[in-house]
Amino acid sequence: MLDESLLDAPEALARADTRGLLRGAAESGARVRTAARHAAEAGIGDLKPDGRPRAVMVAGPGAAGSCTADLLGALSGGNCPVSLIVPTGVAPAPGALRWALPGWAGPLDLLVLATPDGTEPGLPRLVEQTYRRGCAIVAVAPDRSPLADAVAQARGLMVPLATASDNSAPYATGGYGTDPYRRDPLAPGAAEEDTALAEGALGDAPAPYGTPSVPQPVEPPGTAPDEMTGPALPGTLWALLTPLLLLVDRIGLVSAPPTALQQVADRLDQVAERCGPAIATYTNPAKTLAAELAGALPLLWTEGPVAAATGRRFSGLLAALVGRPALVAELPGALAAHGALLTGAFAGGADPDDFFRDRVDEPEALRARIVLLHDEPVGPVSAVPTARELALAHETAFSELEPAEGTLLESAAELLAITDFAAVYLALASADRT
């Protein structure tokens, strides 16, 4: 059950957000800027590759590896195969995970390591295998970690993970560090806006991220306890992904120069302003989506490679943060794959089995709700209009997210940011989760 009153109570949201999830989502743009600076200092911009690698292999725990591989593959447009090295082990704990290099890997291939932890024993072992095979190695991980040492010994390229502490004062000392909803103070225009707010130049309009200052618990740099093998939480994903985007730009897989990543950071800031806790639900796309998904079985229908990757990440966040199942499928195949769900027990227009059942003691049955995600405007060959018509024909509610005009990278940033915020709001406002 969703406590919708909590969505429009910024101070209550801050108290409920003991893990700093909203802060992580709000500072994603700052993470991009810091990660880009770390990548430049590590020398990614000075690389002079001989050509594209034959394949890019990605390894990392949980969604840090899977989401990174998924997004790099979606953005590359098929220019180069991007494959995930799936870990094995007796448990999902970092110490139990093992990675094995594919038998075909060799000197023409590139291994990318992405982790918010860096202490997994299996990753240095993978680095040793990769070094013996002659593959190039690039890692994004916390500095001064066992993985960083292993990459240095293998003569690979190591980029330190951008953490929240790089962009704000310590949580307990006041200023921006105590407020999980404020923007990056180094962002363009942030100082001028803060001055205007202090002097009342912006009138009675609320600050984008609200005014409450609630101290948040300090986590290890860049991590939360469950994201080492679970979801890459808001903010951390961009800290991992940004240096790798600059890398694949240098080797010609994706167009992601520093100027493009500055636009990504700006787009993430814009979404954070629209989706912050102080913005009312009726004008806040993330809160609106969270409210719409309350008591629903989300059917995430996607069109476009970036939207598909976003849908899979959103599904993972809903499961990990909210404990809510969601089904993902790409259009037009989703129309057939999920068609039976629109006519069976999950149908939006289905009547209850017993009209006189006790609605207080018995929870309301889940009803399917379609969420349409597309990364480009609807064109003449799009299946989105058909999906809308199918939803209306079966009296099934649907939501739709379409990013504003911009590059594919900006579209990815907007879709990921809105769905990240929505998953966090749904987690915080669900009574059974808080």
Disulfide bonds with the S-S distance in Angstrom:
none
